[in-house]
Amino acid sequence: MASTAGDWMVECFWPGVSAAAVVEATSRLDEACEALTGAGIVARRTVATYVPAEETVMWLFEADGEASLRALARKAEVRFDRVLPVVTSTVVGDGAGGDGRGDGGGDRRRGSAAPTA
């Protein structure tokens, strides 16, 4: 049975981390994603976010589950403190019109948990 990839956020509380260390860890994660693909693990990093004031790094992945992401962390030698399934949203449009939010109006979300009024 084939697994379906979903969106996941992994979080790492990393006291004293530098931007350069985040770039290095992100590079190792990307390399591990490629290396583990042959082993049947589905994982692709889509976003890396570093929050210096919080000493926190968050990575977003498309992956087939927490077990795959934990294997990825081991391969890349990166600690993940939390691994959570998420629903992501991407604003699409030219930024004109709509409801004053500057997003062209309307709710254009990826995923299945779009809010209702």
Secondary structure, 3 states (H helix, E strand, C coil): CCCCCEEEEEEEECCCCCHHHHHHHHHHHHHHHHHHHCCCCCEEEEEEEEEHHHCEEEEEEEECCHHHHHHHHHHHCCCCCEEEECCCECCCCCCCCCCCCCCCCCCCECCCCCCCC
